[in-house]
Amino acid sequence: MKRLCLIAATTLIAMTLNAGAADGSAIYTKECTKCHGADGKGDTPMGKKLKCKDLSVEAAKLGEAKIATAIKEGLKEGDKVRMKAFKDLSDADVQALAKYVLTLKK
């Protein structure tokens, strides 16, 4: 009986922690697909207009830390903003999104 209670408590704690965890896939769908597309290739009307890089290729080159920085600070090319900064995302959201972007690599 004690063992069953321990298993139930552990499961409940794990479920609670996961419920609060950021969902990188959902954030990507909401914030990124209009430019980068669902597959990260940038093959959308807006992505083509902005000349978005193919994240399925670039993700592996950049790595998680650089992706997270780009999400948080945005990207500029000279004075031109290439990607807006997502300042409203929490650190956990940024990390979850960066991890998800890495799953797009070829």
Residue pairs with C-beta under 8 A, 6 or more apart in sequence:
21 92
21 96
22 90
22 92
22 93
22 95
22 96
22 97
23 96
24 93
24 96
24 97
24 98
24 99
24 100
24 101
25 100
27 89
27 93
27 96
27 97
27 100
28 36
28 97
28 100
28 101
29 38
31 86
31 97
32 97
32 101
33 44
34 44
34 46
35 42
35 44
35 46
35 47
35 50
35 52
35 83
36 42
36 44
36 47
36 52
36 55
37 43
37 44
37 47
39 56
39 104
40 54
40 55
40 56
40 59
40 101
40 104
41 47
41 54
41 55
41 56
42 48
42 50
42 51
42 52
42 53
42 54
42 55
44 52
46 52
50 82
55 101
55 104
55 105
56 104
56 105
56 106
57 105
57 106
59 67
59 101
59 102
59 104
59 105
60 102
60 105
60 106
62 70
63 102
64 95
64 98
64 99
64 102
65 98
67 97
67 98
67 101
67 102
68 94
68 95
68 97
68 98
70 83
71 85
71 86
71 89
71 94
71 97
71 98
72 85
72 86
72 87
72 89
72 94
73 85
74 81
74 82
74 83
74 84
74 85
74 86
75 81
75 82
75 83
76 82
86 94
89 97
